[in-house]
Amino acid sequence: MIKINRITQSILILLLSVFAFAVFAADGLTVPETTSQHPHAKLSSMPISQIFTYFMVMLGPIKIIAPFVKISHGLDATAARKLAVKGFFFACLAGIAAATLGQNTLAKWDVGLPALLIAAGLVLLLVALKSVLSQYEQPIRIPPGDNPQSSAKMLALSPLAFPTIITPYGIAAFILINTAVPSEQNIEIYKIFLEVMVLNLVAMLFAQPIIKYLSTVLTILGAVLGVLQVALAVQMIILAFRILGVLP
């Protein structure tokens, strides 16, 4: 992996720590209300900080650092950098294509806001459960007998770009947010998505020092975030039931 001096490591780790805590402590983890009670209404708006927080939770770098170290095991520094860059480009293309296609499909199917909120709540709940169950997952391994250098292209597409960077639940959230907000906010959503992908690229390029010094911090953040996600999931489902008139 990339070799950097200890001063650069310290600065990078400090910035990542402050950034992570700032993101997850932000007031973005709330459900925006809708001004209409009609089932096919859209959210009046969604703060940029909230969209950024959702993408950081579901598509952000915290979840990909350890898998990238495993996937790039056996690669030299140059090959690991190329793997990170290729995975970044594949993830950007796949995410934008899937979100656009999904949004158009939901529009044709005439899916209403309550259904979107319930689906988003279930997605968040699955994310929280995944953080608990991830300890039982099998480690990612390069097939025996393969040359890591020669298989780097395939690794960039799968399992790196999908499902490590572009997770199924992350794509679901991308589609749901894109569909639920006013159309004039869609460009902002794509910009935020690309910003998070750039953070993923930086995290992969510096994965070794990050995993070395921040593994405990990342574990703690994941545990706290799981509880917040469960609460947010329930809140989104309650809002959907209020729109439908099931709850006062």
C-alpha positions as CSV (number, residue, x, y, z in Angstrom):
1,M,0.0,0.0,0.0
2,I,0.9,3.7,-0.1
3,K,3.8,4.6,2.2
4,I,3.4,7.9,4.0
5,N,5.4,9.4,6.8
6,R,4.2,9.4,10.4
7,I,3.3,13.1,10.5
8,T,1.0,12.6,7.4
9,Q,-0.5,9.6,9.1
10,S,-1.2,11.5,12.3
11,I,-2.9,14.4,10.4
12,L,-4.9,12.0,8.3
13,I,-6.1,10.0,11.2
14,L,-7.0,13.1,13.2
15,L,-9.0,14.6,10.3
16,L,-10.8,11.3,9.7
17,S,-11.7,11.0,13.4
18,V,-13.1,14.5,13.7
19,F,-14.9,14.2,10.4
20,A,-16.5,10.9,11.3
21,F,-17.7,12.1,14.7
22,A,-19.0,15.4,13.1
23,V,-21.0,13.5,10.5
24,F,-22.6,11.0,12.8
25,A,-23.4,13.6,15.5
26,A,-24.9,15.9,12.9
27,D,-28.6,16.9,13.2
28,G,-29.2,15.2,9.8
29,L,-30.5,12.0,11.4
30,T,-34.1,13.2,11.4
31,V,-37.0,12.5,9.2
32,P,-38.1,15.5,7.2
33,E,-41.9,16.1,7.3
34,T,-44.0,16.4,4.2
35,T,-46.3,19.4,3.7
36,S,-49.0,17.2,2.1
37,Q,-50.8,14.2,3.5
38,H,-51.5,12.8,0.0
39,P,-49.9,9.3,-0.5
40,H,-48.2,10.5,-3.7
41,A,-46.8,13.7,-2.3
42,K,-43.1,14.3,-2.1
43,L,-41.0,15.5,0.8
44,S,-41.0,19.3,0.9
45,S,-37.2,19.1,1.0
46,M,-34.3,17.3,2.6
47,P,-31.3,19.1,4.1
48,I,-27.9,18.5,2.3
49,S,-26.4,17.5,5.6
50,Q,-29.0,14.8,6.0
51,I,-28.5,13.4,2.5
52,F,-24.7,13.4,3.1
53,T,-25.2,11.6,6.4
54,Y,-27.4,8.9,4.8
55,F,-24.8,8.3,2.1
56,M,-22.0,8.2,4.6
57,V,-23.9,5.6,6.6
58,M,-24.8,3.4,3.7
59,L,-22.2,4.1,1.0
60,G,-19.4,5.7,3.0
61,P,-15.8,4.8,3.7
62,I,-16.1,3.4,7.2
63,K,-17.5,0.1,6.0
64,I,-15.1,-0.5,3.1
65,I,-11.7,0.0,4.8
66,A,-11.3,-3.5,6.3
67,P,-12.7,-5.3,3.2
68,F,-10.4,-3.4,0.9
69,V,-7.4,-4.5,2.9
70,K,-8.5,-8.1,2.6
71,I,-9.3,-7.8,-1.1
72,S,-6.0,-6.1,-1.9
73,H,-4.0,-8.6,0.1
74,G,-1.0,-9.8,-2.0
75,L,-1.0,-6.9,-4.3
76,D,2.0,-4.5,-4.5
77,A,1.5,-0.8,-3.9
78,T,1.0,0.1,-7.5
79,A,-1.5,-2.6,-8.1
80,A,-3.4,-1.7,-4.9
81,R,-3.7,1.9,-6.1
82,K,-4.9,0.9,-9.5
83,L,-7.5,-1.4,-7.8
84,A,-8.8,1.4,-5.7
85,V,-9.1,3.8,-8.6
86,K,-10.8,1.2,-10.8
87,G,-13.2,0.3,-8.0
88,F,-14.0,4.0,-7.5
89,F,-14.9,4.5,-11.2
90,F,-16.9,1.3,-11.4
91,A,-18.8,2.3,-8.2
92,C,-19.6,5.8,-9.5
93,L,-20.9,4.5,-12.8
94,A,-22.9,1.7,-11.2
95,G,-24.4,3.9,-8.5
96,I,-25.6,6.6,-10.9
97,A,-26.9,4.2,-13.4
98,A,-28.8,2.1,-10.8
99,A,-30.3,5.2,-9.1
100,T,-31.5,6.7,-12.4
101,L,-33.0,3.5,-13.6
102,G,-34.6,2.8,-10.2
103,Q,-36.1,6.3,-10.0
104,N,-37.6,6.1,-13.4
105,T,-39.0,2.6,-12.6
106,L,-40.6,3.8,-9.4
107,A,-42.2,6.7,-11.2
108,K,-43.7,4.4,-13.8
109,W,-45.0,2.1,-11.1
110,D,-46.6,5.2,-9.3
111,V,-45.1,4.3,-5.9
112,G,-46.3,6.7,-3.2
113,L,-44.3,8.5,-0.5
114,P,-45.5,6.2,2.4
115,A,-44.3,3.1,0.5
116,L,-40.9,4.9,0.0
117,L,-40.6,5.8,3.6
118,I,-41.5,2.3,4.8
119,A,-39.0,0.8,2.4
120,A,-36.3,3.2,3.5
121,G,-37.1,2.4,7.1
122,L,-36.7,-1.3,6.4
123,V,-33.5,-0.6,4.5
124,L,-32.1,1.2,7.5
125,L,-33.2,-1.5,9.9
126,L,-31.3,-4.1,7.7
127,V,-28.2,-1.9,7.8
128,A,-28.3,-1.9,11.6
129,L,-28.8,-5.6,11.8
130,K,-26.0,-6.1,9.3
131,S,-23.5,-4.3,11.6
132,V,-24.4,-6.8,14.3
133,L,-24.3,-9.9,12.1
134,S,-21.2,-8.9,10.1
135,Q,-19.0,-10.7,12.6
136,Y,-20.4,-14.0,11.3
137,E,-19.6,-13.2,7.6
138,Q,-17.0,-15.2,5.8
139,P,-13.8,-13.2,5.0
140,I,-13.2,-12.2,1.5
141,R,-10.5,-14.4,-0.1
142,I,-8.8,-14.5,-3.5
143,P,-9.5,-17.9,-5.1
144,P,-6.6,-20.3,-4.5
145,G,-4.2,-20.6,-7.4
146,D,-5.0,-17.2,-8.9
147,N,-2.4,-14.5,-9.4
148,P,-3.5,-11.5,-7.4
149,Q,-1.9,-9.2,-9.9
150,S,-3.7,-10.7,-12.9
151,S,-7.1,-10.9,-11.1
152,A,-7.0,-7.2,-10.0
153,K,-9.4,-6.1,-12.8
154,M,-12.1,-8.6,-11.8
155,L,-11.6,-7.7,-8.1
156,A,-12.2,-4.0,-8.9
157,L,-15.7,-4.8,-10.3
158,S,-16.6,-7.6,-7.8
159,P,-16.3,-7.8,-4.9
160,L,-14.9,-4.2,-4.5
161,A,-17.2,-2.0,-6.5
162,F,-20.2,-4.2,-5.8
163,P,-21.2,-5.1,-3.2
164,T,-18.4,-3.6,-1.0
165,I,-18.6,0.1,-2.1
166,I,-22.0,0.1,-3.8
167,T,-24.0,-1.9,-1.3
168,P,-27.5,-3.2,-2.1
169,Y,-29.0,-1.2,0.7
170,G,-27.0,1.8,-0.3
171,I,-28.5,1.7,-3.8
172,A,-31.9,1.3,-2.3
173,A,-31.5,4.4,-0.2
174,F,-30.1,6.3,-3.2
175,I,-33.1,5.5,-5.3
176,L,-35.6,6.3,-2.5
177,I,-34.0,9.6,-1.6
178,N,-33.8,10.6,-5.3
179,T,-37.5,9.7,-5.8
180,A,-38.9,11.2,-2.6
181,V,-37.4,14.7,-2.9
182,P,-38.4,17.5,-5.3
183,S,-36.8,17.0,-8.8
184,E,-34.8,20.3,-8.5
185,Q,-32.8,18.7,-5.7
186,N,-31.7,15.6,-7.7
187,I,-28.6,17.3,-9.0
188,E,-27.5,18.0,-5.4
189,I,-28.0,14.3,-4.5
190,Y,-25.8,13.1,-7.4
191,K,-23.1,15.6,-6.3
192,I,-23.2,14.4,-2.7
193,F,-23.0,10.8,-4.0
194,L,-19.9,11.6,-6.0
195,E,-18.3,13.4,-3.0
196,V,-18.8,10.3,-0.8
197,M,-17.3,8.1,-3.6
198,V,-14.2,10.4,-3.5
199,L,-14.0,9.9,0.3
200,N,-14.2,6.1,-0.4
201,L,-11.3,6.4,-2.8
202,V,-9.2,8.3,-0.2
203,A,-10.0,5.7,2.4
204,M,-8.9,2.9,0.1
205,L,-5.6,4.6,-0.8
206,F,-4.8,5.1,2.9
207,A,-6.5,1.9,4.2
208,Q,-3.4,0.4,5.9
209,P,-2.6,3.2,8.3
210,I,-6.3,3.8,9.0
211,I,-7.0,0.2,9.9
212,K,-3.8,0.2,12.0
213,Y,-4.7,3.2,14.1
214,L,-8.5,3.6,13.9
215,S,-9.9,0.1,14.1
216,T,-11.2,0.6,17.7
217,V,-12.7,3.9,16.9
218,L,-14.5,2.5,13.8
219,T,-15.8,-0.4,15.9
220,I,-17.3,2.0,18.5
221,L,-18.8,4.3,15.8
222,G,-20.4,1.3,14.2
223,A,-22.0,0.2,17.4
224,V,-23.4,3.6,18.2
225,L,-24.6,4.1,14.6
226,G,-26.5,0.8,14.7
227,V,-28.8,2.1,17.5
228,L,-29.4,5.4,15.8
229,Q,-30.3,3.6,12.6
230,V,-32.9,1.4,14.3
231,A,-34.5,4.5,15.9
232,L,-34.5,6.4,12.5
233,A,-36.0,3.3,10.8
234,V,-38.9,3.2,13.2
235,Q,-39.4,7.0,12.9
236,M,-39.7,6.8,9.1
237,I,-42.2,4.0,9.3
238,I,-44.3,6.0,11.8
239,L,-44.2,9.0,9.5
240,A,-45.5,6.8,6.6
241,F,-48.4,5.6,8.8
242,R,-49.2,9.2,9.7
243,I,-49.4,10.2,6.1
244,L,-51.7,7.2,5.5
245,G,-53.9,8.3,8.4
246,V,-53.2,5.1,10.4
247,L,-51.6,7.0,13.2
248,P,-52.6,10.5,14.5
